[in-house]
Amino acid sequence: MEQFGGVKLSEQQLNELKTPCYIVNESKLEENLKLLKYVQDNTGAKILLAFKGFAMWSMAKLIRKYLPGTSASSVSEAMLGRNEFGGELHCYAPAYSQADMDAHVKLANHIVFNSLGQWNRFKEQLKQHPHIQTAIRVNPEHSETDTAIYDPSGPNSRLGTTLDNFKAGLDDFEGITGLHFHNLCELNADALERTLAVVEEKFGFYFDKLEWINFGGGHHITRPDYDVERLIRIINNFKHKYKLKIYLEPGEAIALNTGVLVSSVLDVFNNGMNLAILDTSATAHMPDVLEMPYRPFIENGDEPNVKAHTYRLGGVTCLAGDVIGDYSFDAPLGIGDKLLFGDMAHYTMVKNTTFNGVRLPNIYKFNSDMGQLTLVKEFGYHDYKSRLS
């Protein structure tokens, strides 16, 4: 299945895994990157790696071959971008402290401000760094996302400057060279096309004063059914009309369907239904299962009651709601059995926690062209302790 990213392990490799662990297939990652380069080559747009979705810096050398830079939302992400990835570094946060800005001006090529208040607070400081290009994030107040927690354009959103506030601050825009908008989440090119029409209608009057625009993230470019050619037409049509440099910064498209999370069964019992306790955790290791929420794919697993044996899969923490979901299997689960959860490269490593002192999953690289599995990072007690005092 596409969701497992070509991670096919030998029985020996599977037995030697230290679970729980993430495995990222660098061959599949490169396949995604080649598609993104195709978009860049056919549009002149630049696609950035957004660290909020994927920040596996051991893959930096590979990613640098295809993408011109990174997008950061904190000083730590910005330092990772500058020190490990190089290239262009774009920074955006809903708000910056003075300490944040002092760090960003030493690292960034582009800094995006969420509000006119933030821009006015720091614009005198930015004048001392003329090599940094600055932008305002605008809120088109146009929703394409059904899940409220991931909708930046929902009512009373804290993200971006609305048209009314934008027009009210026009006299303060000296020094601004770009605009940024982002209102998509796991969506196809048609959603961008509708959003872009709204952005043009509301903010197009200011485009002739700009040099660049960032279309944000949420573009599921590497999903099998994504209309890549439509995206290329959208970008090229916009460039022809406005002569602006265009950036995109997808959070998922880089690592979509490139990796798995492997977990071992620790216990099985019946408490009104069959239960299996795993050495992983929804809340600690794959939090979007609870936040989105969504149901992850499991290799050889199916919907409940489709196959002969149905189990509720639970995490190892003491949180009552640490439940991954109900799945059915051809054979009964036993202690030590390994389960592979699909599409677990993005928004997992970057969001996981040590809640309950649960060990963070180890990180492996896999090369499906050579069948080679390499342990990149192993976590332990010091990782838990170092986050506390």
C-alpha positions in Angstrom: 0.0 0.0 0.0 1.1 3.5 -0.8 0.9 4.6 2.9 3.7 2.3 3.9 6.2 4.1 1.7 7.9 1.0 0.3 9.2 0.0 3.7 9.5 -3.8 3.2 11.7 -5.4 5.8 13.2 -8.9 5.9 12.2 -11.1 8.7 15.6 -10.7 10.3 15.4 -6.9 10.0 11.9 -6.9 11.6 13.1 -9.1 14.4 16.1 -6.9 15.1 14.1 -3.7 15.3 14.1 -1.8 18.7 10.5 -0.8 19.0 8.8 1.6 19.1 10.5 3.2 16.1 10.0 5.3 13.1 11.4 4.1 9.8 11.7 6.6 7.0 12.4 5.3 3.5 15.0 7.7 1.9 14.2 6.2 -1.5 10.6 7.2 -1.3 11.5 10.6 0.2 13.7 11.2 -2.9 10.8 10.2 -5.1 8.7 12.9 -3.4 11.5 15.4 -3.8 11.8 14.7 -7.5 8.2 15.5 -8.0 8.5 18.8 -6.1 11.5 19.6 -8.2 9.4 18.9 -11.3 6.9 21.5 -10.1 9.8 24.0 -9.5 11.4 23.3 -12.9 8.1 23.9 -14.7 7.0 27.1 -12.8 10.1 28.8 -11.4 8.4 28.7 -8.0 10.4 27.7 -4.9 9.2 25.0 -2.6 10.5 25.1 1.0 10.7 22.4 3.6 8.4 23.4 6.5 9.9 22.1 9.7 6.5 22.0 11.4 5.8 18.9 9.4 9.1 17.1 9.0 12.5 18.0 10.6 14.6 14.9 10.1 17.9 16.7 9.7 19.8 13.5 9.0 18.1 13.7 5.6 19.3 17.3 5.0 21.9 16.4 2.4 19.3 14.6 0.3 16.7 17.4 0.7 19.2 20.1 -0.3 19.6 18.4 -3.7 16.0 19.3 -4.5 14.7 22.2 -2.4 16.2 25.7 -2.1 15.5 26.2 1.6 13.4 25.8 4.7 10.5 27.4 6.6 10.8 27.9 10.4 8.3 29.0 13.1 10.7 29.3 16.0 14.3 30.1 16.8 15.2 26.4 17.3 13.7 25.6 13.9 15.5 28.5 12.3 18.8 27.4 13.8 18.2 23.9 12.4 17.6 25.4 9.0 20.6 27.6 9.0 23.0 25.0 10.6 21.9 21.8 8.9 20.1 22.6 5.7 21.4 25.9 4.4 19.8 27.7 1.5 17.0 30.2 2.0 15.5 30.5 5.5 12.0 31.9 5.9 10.7 32.6 9.4 7.1 33.1 10.5 5.4 33.0 13.9 2.1 34.3 15.3 4.2 36.7 17.4 7.9 37.3 18.1 9.5 38.3 21.4 12.5 40.7 21.3 14.8 37.8 22.0 13.2 35.9 19.1 13.8 38.7 16.7 17.3 39.3 17.8 18.0 35.7 16.9 16.1 35.6 13.6 17.8 38.7 12.1 21.1 36.7 12.4 19.6 33.7 10.7 16.8 34.5 8.3 16.6 35.6 4.7 12.8 36.3 4.9 10.7 37.2 8.0 6.9 37.2 7.9 4.9 39.1 10.4 1.4 38.0 11.5 0.1 41.4 12.3 0.7 45.1 11.7 1.4 45.5 15.4 4.3 43.1 15.2 5.6 44.7 12.0 5.5 48.2 13.6 7.2 46.9 16.7 10.2 45.5 14.8 10.4 47.4 11.5 13.1 49.9 12.8 15.2 46.9 13.8 14.7 45.3 10.3 15.9 48.5 8.7 19.3 47.6 10.1 19.2 44.4 8.1 18.3 45.4 4.6 19.3 41.9 3.2 16.2 40.4 5.0 13.0 40.6 3.0 9.8 41.1 5.0 6.2 40.2 4.5 2.8 40.4 6.2 0.7 37.3 6.5 -2.8 38.0 5.3 -6.0 36.1 6.3 -8.3 35.7 3.2 -11.2 34.8 5.5 -12.0 31.9 3.2 -12.1 28.4 4.6 -11.3 25.2 2.7 -10.6 23.0 5.7 -13.3 21.0 7.4 -11.3 20.4 10.7 -11.6 23.6 12.8 -8.3 23.0 14.6 -6.5 23.1 11.2 -8.4 26.0 9.7 -6.3 29.2 9.8 -9.2 31.2 8.2 -11.9 30.2 10.6 -13.9 32.8 12.6 -11.8 35.0 15.0 -8.6 33.3 13.8 -5.4 34.6 15.4 -3.5 33.8 12.2 -3.0 36.5 9.6 -4.2 40.1 8.9 -7.7 40.5 7.6 -8.5 42.9 4.8 -10.0 45.5 7.1 -6.8 45.6 9.3 -4.6 45.4 6.2 -6.3 48.5 4.7 -6.1 50.3 8.0 -2.4 49.9 8.1 -1.4 50.8 4.6 0.5 53.9 5.7 2.8 51.7 7.7 3.9 49.2 5.0 7.1 50.9 3.9 9.8 48.1 3.8 7.3 45.3 3.2 8.2 43.3 0.0 6.0 40.3 0.2 2.7 38.7 1.3 2.1 35.3 2.8 -1.2 33.4 3.1 -2.0 29.9 4.3 -5.4 28.3 4.7 -5.1 24.7 3.4 -4.6 21.4 5.0 -4.1 18.1 3.1 -5.9 19.6 0.0 -5.7 19.4 -3.7 -4.9 22.1 -6.3 -8.6 23.1 -6.7 -8.6 24.4 -3.1 -5.6 26.6 -3.9 -7.2 27.9 -7.0 -10.3 29.0 -5.1 -8.3 30.5 -2.3 -6.0 32.3 -4.7 -9.0 33.9 -6.4 -10.2 35.3 -3.1 -6.7 36.6 -2.2 -6.5 38.3 -5.6 -9.9 39.8 -5.2 -9.2 41.2 -1.7 -5.5 42.0 -1.8 -4.6 42.2 -5.5 -4.7 46.0 -5.4 -1.4 45.9 -3.5 0.4 43.3 -5.6 2.2 45.9 -7.8 4.1 47.1 -4.7 5.4 43.6 -3.9 8.3 41.4 -5.1 7.2 38.0 -3.8 4.3 36.0 -2.4 4.1 32.8 -0.3 1.2 30.4 -1.0 1.8 28.7 2.4 1.3 25.0 3.0 -1.3 22.3 3.0 -0.7 21.4 -0.6 -0.8 17.6 -0.8 1.4 17.7 -3.9 2.9 14.2 -3.5 -0.4 12.4 -2.9 -1.2 10.0 -5.7 -4.4 11.8 -6.8 -3.0 15.3 -6.5 -3.5 17.3 -9.7 0.1 18.4 -10.2 -0.4 19.8 -13.7 -3.3 21.9 -12.5 -1.0 23.3 -9.8 1.6 24.2 -12.4 -1.0 26.0 -14.5 -2.2 27.9 -11.4 1.3 29.1 -10.5 2.2 30.0 -14.1 -1.0 31.9 -14.7 -0.5 33.9 -11.5 3.2 34.6 -12.4 2.1 35.8 -15.8 -0.4 38.2 -14.3 1.7 39.7 -11.5 5.4 39.0 -12.2 5.9 38.0 -8.5 8.3 35.4 -7.1 6.3 32.5 -5.7 7.0 30.3 -2.7 5.2 27.3 -1.3 6.0 25.6 2.0 4.1 22.3 2.3 4.3 20.6 5.7 3.3 17.1 4.6 4.1 16.8 0.9 7.9 16.3 1.5 7.5 13.3 3.7 4.0 12.1 2.8 3.8 8.2 2.7 7.6 7.9 3.3 7.6 6.1 6.6 6.1 3.9 9.2 5.9 3.5 13.0 6.6 0.0 14.2 5.2 -1.2 17.5 5.3 -4.4 19.5 2.4 -6.0 21.3 3.0 -6.1 25.1 -0.2 -7.7 26.3 -3.6 -9.0 25.1 -6.7 -9.6 27.1 -10.5 -9.4 27.0 -12.4 -6.7 28.9 -15.7 -6.9 27.1 -13.8 -7.0 23.8 -10.3 -8.1 22.8 -7.7 -5.5 23.8 -4.0 -5.3 22.8 -1.6 -3.0 24.6 1.3 -1.8 22.4 4.7 -0.3 23.3 3.7 2.9 21.5 1.2 5.6 22.3 -1.3 7.7 20.3 -1.0 10.7 22.6 2.8 10.6 22.8 4.0 9.2 19.5 1.2 9.9 16.9 -0.8 12.8 18.5 -2.7 13.6 15.3 -4.6 10.4 15.8 -6.3 12.1 18.7 -6.1 15.8 17.6 -7.2 15.5 13.9 -8.6 12.9 14.7 -7.8 10.2 12.1 -7.4 6.5 11.9 -3.9 5.3 10.8 -3.4 2.5 8.4 -2.0 -0.8 9.7 -0.2 -3.3 7.5 -2.5 -6.4 7.2 -5.1 -4.8 9.4 -8.7 -3.9 8.5 -11.8 -2.3 9.8 -13.3 -4.0 12.9 -15.1 -7.3 12.3 -14.0 -7.5 8.7 -11.3 -10.1 9.5 -11.6 -13.0 12.0 -10.1 -11.3 15.0 -10.9 -7.7 16.2 -8.9 -5.8 18.8 -8.9 -2.4 20.3 -5.3 -1.2 20.1 -4.3 0.8 23.2 -1.2 2.8 24.0 1.2 2.2 26.9 0.5 5.5 28.8 -2.0 5.8 31.7 -4.2 8.2 29.7 -7.6 6.5 29.5 -8.1 7.9 26.0 -4.7 6.7 24.7 -6.5 4.5 22.1 -5.4 4.1 18.5 -8.5 2.4 17.2 -10.3 -0.9 16.6 -8.8 -3.2 13.9 -9.3 -6.7 12.7 -6.7 -9.3 11.7 -6.6 -12.7 10.1 -4.8 -14.3 13.1 -5.0 -13.6 16.8 -2.4 -11.1 18.1 0.3 -12.4 20.4 2.8 -10.8 22.7 5.8 -9.7 20.7 3.9 -9.4 17.4 4.9 -6.3 15.5 2.4 -3.9 13.9 3.4 -1.4 11.2 1.4 1.9 11.1 1.5 3.7 7.8 2.3 7.3 6.8 4.1 8.1 10.1 7.0 10.3 8.9 5.3 13.7 9.1 3.8 15.4 12.2 5.0 12.5 14.4 8.7 13.1 15.3 8.1 16.8 15.4 5.1 16.5 17.8 5.9 13.5 20.0 6.4 13.9 23.7 7.8 12.0 26.7 4.4 12.0 28.6 4.5 9.4 31.4 8.2 9.0 30.7 7.4 6.9 27.7 10.5 6.4 25.6 10.5 8.3 22.3 10.6 6.0 19.3 14.0 5.3 17.8 14.5 6.6 14.3 15.8 4.4 11.4 16.6 5.2 7.8 15.7 2.6 5.2 16.8 2.5 1.6 14.4 0.4 -0.4 16.7 0.3 -3.5 19.4 -1.5 -1.5 17.2 -3.0 1.3 19.4 -1.3 3.8 18.2 -0.4 7.3 20.2 2.0 9.5 19.6 3.1 13.1 19.9 6.9 13.1 18.9 7.8 16.7 18.1 5.8 19.8 16.4 7.5 22.7 16.5 6.8 26.4 16.2 8.2 30.0 18.5 11.2 29.3 16.0 12.5 26.7 13.2 12.4 29.3 15.3 13.9 32.0 16.8 16.7 29.9 13.3 18.1 29.3 12.8 18.6 33.0 14.7 20.2 35.8 
